[in-house]
């Protein structure tokens, strides 16, 4: 077996395959020479909260223990699914009976990469940003990565501006009301927010002098692009592997591609969103981890199905935990749902806030600031897409004990809460 990619999807695939097949030969290739690390903690590394060693999830001893043969620091240039062989950039080839593509994704940049412009996707990216001696930064994009990197730079003493083309920060995870609260926290901690403003041109030659937007010129010596991720699919496409409508590799529930014996998992694939039911690119660690396990199981003959991916926001903003999952009101309206069928349940007490989103009386999304235990309960409710009124009627003898226990915990959260029509 050959696995291309050493992110969480690739490693999880290898670990699952080894657990179920002691005799399989497992070769793993990676363009990076590093053991598995977590991109999720790179902002903490940049801010100085953790040292470099704390970013690693596995050591090379873990690969040895699992009898994974690493071919790291090598780029795969060609895949031939018919011949069952891959070619590396050193001219050597490796034969396979089963191939797992865990190709990951890359950060999107605008224009030419220049000294002083950065993305934060890899450990090498984080190293470069730490080594850079800047003082005034513009972070373009206000998704989770953009927010976390802005906070990290602020903690390093930078003056920071977040530039967002849309009307609110964290636009894929929060509605306006929740986003406003997070925006205020950022401003209170010295981070400026510029909404409805687009990056146009990086000013300067060998040294960054500023960023021109569609409104003005921002002086800065550091620019971080945080405008999204793009699946790495070029290698797969050149091998004749079919792409999905969203631009990721098309797989079935067993992570199989259209080529026999070739699987794919992680950020490079398109999956079905469990809440919306639509084909999506949900490029998150927890999704990739589970997809890798499914691919690894199926690759050694143990059937396993992937139930679908989940959109999940979870970050810390100056001591506040921000959580969002499922669909926002904005996403529902953009998806063509009749606003009359959308309702809300919203409350705020002290430093805590929640906003639940309902469509056709089913809870389809939630947003929290400093959530309690109820966040996990609501997540279960969102995944079920069960109408709330039917859920409340489900207490009774016909429910399994485990179901009754869940309902007993979740019912008090809804008792006395009022639904309001979404604006």
N, C-alpha and C positions, 0 to 999 in steps of 0.2 A: 504494500500500500504506500502511496505517496500522498503527502498533504502539503499543499502550497499555502503558506501563511502561518505565522507564529503568534497571531493574536489570540484572544480568548476562545474564539470559535475553533481555530485550528488545534489549540492545545486540548480543548474539551473533546474534540473529535478523536484525537489520539488517545486520550485517557480512557474514553468510553470503549474504543476498539480494543485497547490492551486489556481492559477489565474483562471483556467477553471473549477474547481470543489470545491466549497465551503464546501461540505459535506464530502469529502474524509478524512479518517484517514491516516496520513502520519507518519510513524516511520522511523527514520534514524539511522543507526548504523555506528560506526567508531572506529577503533583501537586507534586513537588519541583522546585526551580529549579536543582538541582545537576547537574554532570556526573557520570558514573558513578564511584561510590566503592565501597570494599569494606567491608561490614558486619563482615567477619571480623576486621578490624584495629581496630575501635572500642575494644575493651578496652585495646589498646596506646596509643591516643590518650588515653583517659581516665587511664591510669596516668602519662602524660608521657613514655613511651618514644619516641613519634614525635610530630611536630607535625601540625597539621590537614592541611596540603598533602599529606602522605604517605599519607593515606587515599584519595586520588583514584587511580583506575585509568586514566581517560581525561580528556582536556581537550576544551574546546569546539572546538579546532582539529581534533580527530579526527572530530567530527561533520561539520565542514565538508569535510574531506578525503573522507569517505565520501558526501558529498552527502545527509546526513540532515537534514531540516528539523525542528528542535526546536520544539515548542509546550509549553515547560516552565512550571511554576507554574500549570497549568490542570488542573482536575478534569473528567474525563469523566462526565457525568451520565446519558447514555443511549446505548445501542447499538441500532441497528435493522439486523439482519442481512439482512432482506428488501429494504429500501430501499438498503442499502449506505451507511450514514451514521452518524456519531457526533455527539453534541452536547456542547459544552463549557460550563463554568459561566459563561462570558462571553456566552452566547447564540449563539455562532457554531457552525457545523457543518462537518464535513469528510467528503467522500465517499470511499468506498474500493471497490476491487474485491477486495482481499484484506485481511483483518484478523487481526492477531496479538495475542492477549491475554497480556500478561506482567504480571499484576496483583499478583504478589507475595503477601506475607503480613503479618500484624500480630501484635504481642506481646499475649498475653492478660493482662489485669489483673483483680484481684479488687476489686469495689466501685467506688466513685466515685474518679476521679482527683483528687488533692489536691496542693497545694504540698508538696514533700518526698517524693512518690512518683514513681517513674521506671520506665521500661522502657528497654532498650538495643537498638533495632532500626534506628534511622536516625541520620544524622549530627547532626540536630537534637536527638535524644535525648541523644547523647553531649555535645553542647555544653551542654545544660541541666544535666546531671549535673556537669560540670566547673565550671560557674558556681555551682552550689549550694555553700554553705559549711556542710557538716555534719561530724560527727565520729564518730557511732555509727550504723552501718548494719546493717540486716537484709536479706539477699538471700534471697528466697523462690524456691526451686527450685535444684536442684544438677545440672542438665544442663551442657553445655559452656559455654553463655552465662553461667549462674549462677556457675560456678566461675571463669571468666575475669574477670567483673566483680568478684567478691569479691576476687580477687588484685589487680586494678587499684586498687580502693578501699583495700586494705591498703597498697599501695605509696604511696598518697597520704596515708597516716597515719591512716586510719580504724580504729576498732575494728569488727570485722566478725563477724557471725553468719550462717551459712548454715542456712536452715530447709528441711528436706526431709520430705515427707509419707511417703515410703517408707522402707524399712529400710537403704538404702545410697545413697551419692552416685553420680552418673552412672549412673542405673539402666537407661537404654536402651542403654548401650554397654559396661558392665562387670558382671561377676558380683561376688558379695560379696567373694571373696578378693582380687581386683584392686582393688576399691573401697576395701577396708580399708587397703591400702598408700597409696593417694592421700589418703585421709582423714588418715592419720598425718602425711604430708608437710604438708598444710594446717595441721594443729594445731601442728606444729613451727614454723611460720611465723606463728603468732599468729591464725589464723582458727578460730573455734569452729564446731562442727558440731552441729546438733540434728536427730536423725533421728526418724521416726515421730511427727512433730509438724506440725500443720496451722495455717495462718494463718486467723484468724477475723474480726478487726475492726481497722481502723486507728484508733488513738486520737488525738484532737486535732481542732481545727477548722481555722483558717488556718495552724496550725503543727503539724507531726507531733510527738506526744509519746511514741508507742510503738506496738507491735503486740501485740494480744491474740491468743493462740493457743488451741488446745483444751486447753492444759495450764497456761498462765501468761501474765504480761504482760512483754513485753520492752521496756525503755526504748531509744528510738532517735530520731534526728532525720532519718533517711533510710531509705526502703524501696525496694528494687528488685525488681520482679516479673520473674521469669525462669522461669515455669512452662510455657512453651511458646508455639508460634506457631499462628495460625489463618489458613487461606487466605482471601484476599480474593476472594470469589466473588459478592458481591451484584449487581454490575453484570452479570456473565455470566448469573446466574439470571434477572434481570429481562428479559434479552434472549431468554429461552427456551432457553438452553444447558443441556444435561443435566449433572447432578452425579453423581459416583460415590458408592459406599457409604461412603467415608471422609470425604466432605464436600468434596473437591476437584473441579475440573472434569474431566469424563470425556473422555479423548482416546484415539485409537488410536495405533499405533506411529509414525504420521506426524504426530502432534500435531494431528490434525484433530478438531474438535468435531462435534456432530450438525448444525450449521449449515454449509451449503456455503460454502467460501471463508473460513471462520473457524477459526483455529488458536489453540492455547493452549500455554503453556510456563512453566516455573519453579515457584515455590512455590505457585501457585494451582491446580496440577493434581494429579490422582491418577495414579499410575503403578504398574507391576508391579515389585515388589522382585526383583532378579536371584537372590537366594539363597533367600528363602522362597517365591517365586512368587506371593505374595499382593498384592492391591491395597494400596498404601501411600502415605503422605505422607512422603516422604523429602526434607525441605526443606533441601537443602544446595547450596552454591555450585557444586560440580563437576557435580551433576546438572542444575541450571538452565542452566549454560553449554552443556552438550551438548544439552539439549532445545531451547534457543534456536537452535542451529545447525541441528538437524533441521527445526524449524518454518520457519526462513528458507529452507532449501533447497527444501522442498516448496512453499512459497508462491510460488516463481518457476518451478515446473515441473520441478525436479530431484529425483526420488524419493530419499528417505532414510528409514531406519527407526531408531527408538530402541530399543536392546536391553533397557532396563529401568534402574531407579534403584538406588542403592546406599546403604546406611546406613553412614556413616563417622564415626568419632570421631578427632580429631587436635588435641591442644592441649598447651601447655606449662604445667607446674605447678612453679613455682619451680625451673627448670632441668632438670626431667625431662620428656621427651616421652612423652605418653600416646596410644596408638593403639588403636583398636578397630574391627572391621568384622565384617559378617555377623551371625550370631545368637549370643546368649548362652544359657547353660544355662537361665536363668530364662525367656527368651523361648520356648525349645523346650517347656519344661514347661507354660507358660501356653497354648501353642498345641496342647496335647494329645498331644505326643510321649511315648511310653512311656519313663519314666526308665531302664529296662533297656537301651534302645537308645542311650543317651547315654553317651559316654565322653570322657575328657580326657587331654591331655598338658600337663604343667605343670612349670616349673622356675624357679629364682631363683638368680642369682649376682651378688653385690655389689649394684649399683644397677640391674641389669637383671632383668626378669621377663617371662615369657610364659605364656600359657594358650591352648591350642588346644582347640576344641570340635568333637566328632565326633557325628554321628547316622547310624546305619546304616553306620558305617565311612567315611563321607565327611566331610571337613573342612568345616564350615559356618560357622565363626566363629573369631576370634582376638582376643586382648587382649595388649598389650605395654606395658611401661614401659622406655624407652630402647632401642627395637628397633635391630637391626642390619639388614644387607641382606636378611636372611631374611624380613622383614615383607612386602616386595614379592613375594617368591616365594610366600609363603603366601597372599597376596591372590589371586594367580593361581590357586592351588589351590582356594580357596574359591569363586571364580567358576565354576570348571569343575564343581564338585560331583562330582568323580571319586573313587570309592573308593580309599583309600590303597593297599590291597593290589594292586589292578589297576594303579595308577599305578606302583608299584615293578616290576611285571611288564612294563611298557611299554617298558623298554629293549630295543632290538632293531632288526633291519633294517627292520621295517615302519614305524617311526616316521620322520617327516620330520626333517631336520637341526635345524630350529628347536625341535621338540619334544624331541629327544634332548638338546639343549643345556639346555633348561629342567630336564629330569629329572636331568641330571648335576649341576646346581647344587642341586636341592632334596633329593635322596636323602640326602646326608650329614646334613642337618638331622634326619631321622627315624631314622637308623641308631642303634640302641642306646637309643632313647627308649621308655619304657613307657607304655602306655595304662592309665588307671585308670577305674573306674566313677564316674560323677558322683554326688555325694551327693544 
